[in-house]
C-alpha cells in the first residue's frame, strides 16, 4: 500500500513539474504603454506585439503585431524587389560566364558579328530582289489599268493588283525588319565587346586608318586637229562619180 502511495505521489510530482515546465506567460504593452501579462494572451494584447516567457521569466519568443494592409503591401513589394534583384544578379553572372567561355579575344567577337551580319544581309538581299520584281510588276499592272481607263477593269486584273500590293508591303516589311535586326546585332555585339574588355582588362584593338583617297585623274587633253581633213566618206548606195 505504501508502495502504491509513493508511486502516486511521484507521478503527481512529475506531472506538476511538467506542467510548471510548460507554463507560458504572455506579456505586452497596452495602448497606454503599461505592461500587461497573463498565463493566456490578455485581451489588451490582441492585435499587438507580445512576448512569450517561460516559467522562469525568460523571453522565449517574440510575436510581431499583425501588419496593416498598407504594411503588408509594402512588405510584399520589398520582397518582390529583392527577388527581382536576385534574378537580375543571377542573369548577369550567367551572361558573364557565357561571354568569357564563348570568346577568347576581341577578334572572336568581331568575327561572330560579321558572320551574323552576313547571314542577315543575304536574307535581306533576297527580299530586296523580290521587292524589285514586285515593283516591276506594279508598273506593268499600272499600264494595264490605264488601258481600261473609262472602262470596267476585269476581275482578274483587279485580283493581280491586290496581290501585287500585298507582295510589295510584305517584302518591304521584310527588308525593314532585316535592317532593324542588323542594327540590333551591331548594338548587341558592341555591348558584348565593351563588357568583355571590362571583364578581361584588355585594351581594344586599334582601328586601322582608312586608306587615303587616290587623287582624281586629270582630264585628258583634247586631241589636236589633223593637218588635213580626211575626205568625207561617200554615202552608201551612191555610185562614184566618173571623170
Beta strands, then each sheet from edge to edge (+ up, - down):
strand 1: 25-29
strand 2: 35-38
strand 3: 50-53
strand 4: 59-63
sheet 1: 2+ 1- 3+ 4-
end
